[in-house]
């Protein structure tokens, strides 16, 4: 998203949610949404197929040393 698009999105979202955004908070909010937009661009670049479904359960495993 361009800086103008991010600004417009933040304005529209805060209005839709009835949130008043303080002027001293605005730069940080805009930085966060810019960062989130950049992450979304990276995620959107990964091609997904129908078999790439979300996991129903996460099971952590113990870390192990790499094999040589």
FIMI-507495 format. One record per residue (C-alpha): residue number from 1; chain; x, y, z. Coordinates in Angstrom, 2 decimals. Layout:
<rs>
R     k   c         X         Y         Z
R   NUM   A         X         Y         Z
...
</rs>
This chain:
<rs>
R     k   c         X         Y         Z
R     1   A      0.00      0.00      0.00
R     2   A      1.15      3.50     -0.68
R     3   A      1.45      5.95      2.23
R     4   A     -1.76      7.64      1.03
R     5   A     -3.60      4.31      0.93
R     6   A     -2.41      3.44      4.43
R     7   A     -3.51      6.84      5.72
R     8   A     -6.91      6.51      4.04
R     9   A     -7.34      2.99      5.42
R    10   A     -6.49      4.06      8.97
R    11   A     -8.92      6.98      8.72
R    12   A    -11.72      4.79      7.34
R    13   A    -11.15      1.94      9.82
R    14   A    -11.01      4.24     12.83
R    15   A    -14.19      6.01     11.68
R    16   A    -15.99      2.71     11.05
R    17   A    -15.03      1.47     14.51
R    18   A    -15.79      4.76     16.21
R    19   A    -12.21      5.09     17.46
R    20   A    -10.68      8.49     18.01
R    21   A     -7.05      8.43     16.97
R    22   A     -4.95     10.92     18.91
R    23   A     -2.62     12.99     16.73
R    24   A      0.43     11.96     18.77
R    25   A     -0.47      8.27     18.18
R    26   A     -1.11      8.61     14.45
R    27   A      2.54      8.28     13.27
R    28   A      2.96      5.01     15.16
R    29   A     -0.34      3.64     13.90
R    30   A      0.61      4.52     10.33
R    31   A      4.03      2.86     10.77
R    32   A      2.37     -0.30     12.12
R    33   A     -0.14     -0.51      9.26
R    34   A      2.65      0.09      6.73
R    35   A      4.60     -2.79      8.27
R    36   A      1.51     -5.01      8.30
R    37   A      0.90     -4.16      4.64
R    38   A      4.47     -5.15      3.77
R    39   A      4.02     -8.47      5.58
R    40   A      0.76     -9.07      3.70
R    41   A      2.52     -8.43      0.38
R    42   A      5.11    -11.10      1.24
R    43   A      2.42    -13.60      2.28
R    44   A      0.32    -12.89     -0.82
R    45   A      3.34    -13.69     -3.02
R    46   A      3.32    -17.33     -1.88
R    47   A      1.19    -19.40     -4.24
R    48   A     -1.32    -21.60     -2.43
R    49   A     -3.16    -24.63     -3.71
R    50   A     -6.40    -26.09     -2.34
R    51   A     -4.45    -28.77     -0.42
R    52   A     -2.62    -26.04      1.53
R    53   A     -5.21    -25.87      4.27
R    54   A     -4.70    -24.40      7.70
R    55   A     -3.58    -26.90     10.31
R    56   A     -6.30    -27.96     12.71
R    57   A     -3.81    -28.39     15.53
R    58   A     -0.27    -27.25     16.25
R    59   A      1.97    -29.76     17.98
R    60   A      5.36    -28.38     18.98
R    61   A      8.41    -30.62     18.80
R    62   A     11.66    -30.57     20.73
R    63   A     14.48    -28.73     18.96
R    64   A     17.33    -30.96     17.89
R    65   A     20.87    -30.47     16.69
R    66   A     21.29    -30.36     12.91
R    67   A     22.64    -33.53     11.34
R    68   A     26.04    -33.29      9.71
</rs>
